[in-house]
Amino acid sequence: MFAPQTLTLMALGLAVLAVPARAEFPDKPVRIVVPYSAGGGTDIVARRLAERLTPRLKQPVMVDNRPGANGIIGTDFVAKSAPDGHTYVLVVNTHLLNPILYKKMPYDTFTDLIGVTMVCKSPLVFVTQSTFPATNAVEFARHVKAKPDKYSYGSSENMTKLVGEMYNKYQHLDMVNVAYKGGAPLMTDVIGGVTTVGVTSVLTAKPFITSGKLRPLAVTGAQRSPALPNVPTMIESGMKDFEVYTSYSLYAPAKTPKAALERMQKEVHDIVMAPEMKEILAEQAATPVAQSVDEFNVQVKKDFEFWQRLAKEVNLQAE
């Protein structure tokens, strides 16, 4: 017979064995929601990340396009998802503009979501139909002024809408905005002449520029982009302080464990800093960033203040 102390130890041992081992993150497929149409710049970045994250996380990483309402529909899905580290949303700057430009939102941008990292950033580019009789932003403005009721500019989210309004203001134009659900349909309509000029990322526009279907007018970075070395900047074109970048940033539901956020940030950092991925991004005028979780969330606050000031300067009102 066993002594009472031995029986107690055996019982404790069996109890420990009965407790399931804690699953290591991630323990199921990971989803990256892209709240814009397939084929745009955000979708391109997400898919390149997903294919490289899959072997690192040892789980399938899926891209889920949920376009609509300037990214709000897809972002709302993530904000209301289980905060278990398996659901993320990849957004551009419009994420921080939506609470400025919409009076009612289905989620709170700052309390329902938490930042993981900025994956990369890229200047924007203004593009028009290849047959349009202008080769830069200043010539284009002259044509618009000659027939002010004829032209329009297209945007795929609020950030590019705001940058288009900046151009209107700098050149004293009154082009009407045409909103699209993503960069791909916007490019299609600019190529077809349905919309006169498109404001989009170099990531989205470059294939059409390379093929000759679109003509670039200007980029919004501080310097010319190595991806489009012959295209002048807005600053070169006489528009002082016209320096804007689109960023591709990863967020998760607010209560996601810090360990999961930091694991994802680390994997993203290692991916975008690898020579192969740097080269891929550089070809599309994107620069890797991938700062830490804490650094990124500090940057989010600063960026929000910048867009607030800009929206006020161009008198964009909440709808």
Buried (B, 14 or more C-beta within 10 A) or exposed (E): EEEEEEEEEEEEEEEEEEEEEEEEBBEEEBBBBBBBBBBBBBBBBBBBBBEBBBEBBEBEBEBBBBBBBBBBBBBBBBBEBEBBBBBBBBBBBBBBBBBBBBEEBBBEBBEBBBBBBBBBBBBBBBBBBBEBEBBBBBEBBEBBEEEEEEBBBBBBBBBBBBBBBBBBEBBEBEBEBBEBBBBBBBBBBBBEEEBBBBBBBBBBBBBBBEEEBBBBBBBBBBEBBEBBEEBBBBBBBEBEEBBBBBBBBBBBBBEBEEEBBBBBBBBBBEBBEEEEBBEBBBEBBBBBBBBBBEBBBEBBEEBBEEBBEBBEEBEBEEE
